[in-house]
């Protein structure tokens, strides 16, 4: 099962977070919640498999906050 671990309001941040998580070896999905898939602005969700959520949270906390 895929779990949302991060939500952002622009595609650039979503891409940066996705790349950060992938660089640590995690499997990552990004999806838009707006009707326009390629919009620069709109909500984007970053998802990880349930088994990798804890590690993903650790990465985000150490790198973003």
Backbone as a chain_set.jsonl record, in Angstrom:
{"seq": "XXXXXXXXXXXXXXXXXXXXXXXXXXXXXXXXXXXXXXXXXXXXXXXXXXXXXXXXXXXXXXXXX", "coords": {"N": [[0.838, -1.161, 0.0], [0.503, 2.256, -0.764], [1.564, 5.227, 0.851], [0.848, 8.571, 1.65], [3.32, 10.892, 2.333], [4.115, 13.482, 2.207], [2.948, 16.678, 1.245], [2.74, 19.191, -1.148], [2.534, 22.519, -2.598], [3.467, 23.153, -5.092], [4.98, 22.148, -8.189], [7.76, 22.173, -8.495], [8.868, 21.975, -5.878], [7.806, 19.483, -5.215], [9.13, 17.848, -7.079], [11.775, 18.216, -6.16], [11.681, 17.099, -3.556], [10.965, 14.485, -4.205], [13.244, 13.65, -5.663], [15.198, 13.886, -3.641], [14.377, 11.854, -1.849], [14.574, 9.612, -3.53], [17.314, 9.604, -3.975], [18.27, 8.546, -1.644], [17.681, 5.952, -1.931], [15.05, 5.157, -1.754], [11.798, 4.04, -2.837], [9.687, 5.955, -4.741], [6.664, 7.732, -5.419], [5.009, 10.321, -7.191], [2.16, 12.351, -7.273], [-0.31, 14.368, -8.803], [-2.914, 16.281, -7.421], [-4.628, 17.896, -8.619], [-6.788, 18.82, -11.384], [-5.374, 19.442, -13.63], [-2.681, 17.89, -14.752], [-0.006, 18.66, -15.423], [0.447, 21.125, -14.284], [2.216, 23.906, -12.941], [1.618, 24.894, -10.47], [-0.367, 23.778, -7.792], [-1.699, 21.13, -5.81], [0.513, 18.56, -4.865], [1.219, 15.217, -4.134], [3.504, 13.235, -2.319], [4.394, 9.951, -2.288], [5.138, 6.896, -0.554], [5.992, 3.387, -0.372], [4.356, 1.488, 2.157], [6.173, 0.106, 3.796], [8.433, 1.702, 3.729], [7.937, 4.129, 4.853], [8.677, 5.09, 7.455], [11.484, 5.422, 7.24], [11.496, 7.303, 5.171], [10.287, 9.5, 6.446], [12.296, 10.048, 8.318], [14.368, 10.893, 6.597], [13.219, 13.204, 5.414], [12.833, 14.847, 7.7], [15.479, 15.206, 8.591], [16.656, 16.48, 6.387], [15.006, 18.594, 5.492], [14.068, 20.075, 7.632]], "CA": [[0.0, 0.0, 0.0], [1.231, 3.518, -0.849], [1.189, 6.17, 1.896], [1.261, 9.956, 1.416], [4.167, 11.377, 3.424], [4.404, 14.903, 2.03], [2.082, 17.383, 0.299], [3.265, 20.517, -1.461], [1.652, 23.297, -3.466], [4.032, 23.437, -6.412], [5.641, 21.001, -8.809], [9.2, 22.239, -8.274], [9.141, 21.391, -4.562], [7.477, 18.06, -5.302], [10.25, 17.199, -7.773], [12.95, 18.239, -5.28], [11.479, 16.12, -2.484], [11.021, 13.161, -4.841], [14.655, 13.349, -5.959], [15.877, 13.695, -2.36], [14.034, 10.522, -1.348], [15.145, 8.616, -4.446], [18.771, 9.594, -3.784], [18.569, 7.702, -0.492], [17.346, 4.588, -2.29], [13.642, 4.845, -1.513], [10.888, 3.982, -3.979], [8.848, 7.137, -4.564], [5.689, 8.136, -6.433], [4.484, 11.665, -7.037], [0.928, 12.495, -8.044], [-1.009, 15.646, -8.723], [-4.301, 16.159, -6.971], [-5.438, 18.838, -9.396], [-7.284, 18.314, -12.66], [-4.33, 19.654, -14.637], [-1.534, 17.087, -14.331], [1.293, 19.291, -15.622], [0.425, 22.494, -13.777], [3.334, 24.245, -12.063], [1.061, 25.109, -9.145], [-1.446, 22.866, -7.466], [-1.212, 20.205, -4.791], [1.193, 17.337, -5.264], [1.457, 14.289, -3.036], [4.657, 12.351, -2.413], [3.98, 8.69, -1.675], [6.112, 5.82, -0.384], [5.391, 2.135, 0.079], [4.161, 1.459, 3.605], [7.377, -0.4, 4.45], [9.514, 2.687, 3.682], [7.44, 5.399, 5.381], [9.475, 5.531, 8.598], [12.763, 5.916, 6.711], [11.195, 8.518, 4.432], [10.092, 10.571, 7.421], [13.619, 10.407, 8.849], [15.081, 11.659, 5.577], [12.604, 14.527, 5.309], [13.11, 15.628, 8.909], [16.894, 15.573, 8.661], [17.065, 17.313, 5.26], [14.144, 19.744, 5.233], [13.727, 20.869, 8.819]], "C": [[0.902, 1.25, 0.0], [0.669, 4.5, 0.169], [1.704, 7.56, 1.523], [2.098, 10.412, 2.608], [4.452, 12.872, 3.327], [3.44, 15.47, 0.998], [2.664, 18.767, 0.098], [2.352, 21.209, -2.469], [2.303, 23.706, -4.776], [4.877, 22.266, -6.89], [7.143, 21.0, -8.549], [9.589, 21.62, -6.93], [8.868, 19.894, -4.575], [8.607, 17.294, -5.998], [11.493, 17.139, -6.891], [12.842, 17.197, -4.174], [11.56, 14.702, -3.047], [12.464, 12.754, -5.11], [15.467, 13.116, -4.688], [15.629, 12.288, -1.829], [14.618, 9.427, -2.235], [16.65, 8.496, -4.27], [19.18, 8.744, -2.587], [18.155, 6.249, -0.727], [15.896, 4.192, -2.061], [12.855, 4.822, -2.819], [9.841, 5.072, -3.766], [7.893, 7.297, -5.734], [5.284, 9.574, -6.139], [3.197, 11.728, -7.851], [0.307, 13.866, -7.776], [-2.424, 15.39, -8.244], [-5.211, 17.12, -7.715], [-5.86, 18.202, -10.717], [-6.237, 18.438, -13.763], [-3.042, 18.994, -14.17], [-0.197, 17.823, -14.418], [1.347, 20.728, -15.139], [1.61, 22.73, -12.845], [2.859, 24.434, -10.625], [-0.181, 24.266, -8.979], [-0.89, 21.88, -6.456], [-0.605, 18.952, -5.418], [1.442, 16.5, -4.018], [2.685, 13.443, -3.339], [4.289, 11.099, -1.631], [5.145, 7.708, -1.612], [5.371, 4.526, -0.064], [5.336, 2.126, 1.612], [5.425, 1.027, 4.35], [8.518, 0.615, 4.505], [9.126, 4.04, 4.289], [8.315, 5.923, 6.522], [10.82, 6.106, 8.138], [12.556, 7.213, 5.931], [10.983, 9.705, 5.349], [11.428, 11.011, 8.007], [14.403, 11.263, 7.873], [14.523, 13.07, 5.485], [12.92, 15.401, 6.523], [14.562, 16.078, 8.942], [17.301, 16.544, 7.547], [16.257, 18.594, 5.099], [13.906, 20.619, 6.448], [14.904, 21.089, 9.695]], "O": [[1.929, 1.286, 0.679], [-0.547, 4.602, 0.338], [2.859, 7.712, 1.127], [1.652, 10.333, 3.753], [4.976, 13.463, 4.271], [3.148, 14.822, -0.008], [3.037, 19.439, 1.06], [1.51, 20.575, -3.106], [1.747, 24.528, -5.505], [5.414, 21.498, -6.092], [7.74, 19.934, -8.398], [10.532, 20.833, -6.857], [9.632, 19.121, -3.997], [8.993, 16.214, -5.551], [12.19, 16.125, -6.872], [13.809, 16.49, -3.889], [12.158, 13.821, -2.43], [12.857, 11.626, -4.81], [16.333, 12.241, -4.661], [16.564, 11.607, -1.406], [15.107, 8.417, -1.728], [17.205, 7.404, -4.4], [20.315, 8.272, -2.521], [18.267, 5.414, 0.171], [15.552, 3.014, -2.163], [13.208, 5.503, -3.782], [9.182, 5.107, -2.727], [8.246, 7.038, -6.884], [5.224, 9.99, -4.982], [3.137, 11.227, -8.974], [0.397, 14.421, -6.681], [-3.051, 14.399, -8.62], [-6.418, 17.156, -7.476], [-5.334, 17.16, -11.108], [-6.213, 17.646, -14.705], [-2.382, 19.508, -13.267], [0.664, 17.624, -13.561], [2.228, 21.479, -15.558], [1.966, 21.858, -12.053], [3.6, 24.169, -9.678], [-0.949, 24.071, -9.922], [0.327, 21.821, -6.281], [-1.142, 18.377, -6.365], [1.831, 17.023, -2.974], [2.883, 12.993, -4.467], [3.918, 11.173, -0.46], [6.014, 7.686, -2.483], [4.254, 4.559, 0.454], [6.199, 2.708, 2.269], [5.707, 1.543, 5.432], [9.477, 0.416, 5.251], [9.909, 4.989, 4.24], [8.653, 7.106, 6.535], [11.235, 7.166, 8.607], [13.375, 8.127, 6.031], [11.454, 10.804, 5.057], [11.671, 12.206, 8.175], [15.031, 12.246, 8.267], [15.287, 14.035, 5.478], [13.242, 16.579, 6.369], [14.842, 17.226, 9.29], [18.206, 17.354, 7.748], [16.788, 19.591, 4.61], [13.573, 21.795, 6.304], [14.786, 21.738, 10.734]]}, "num_chains": 1, "name": "protein.A"}
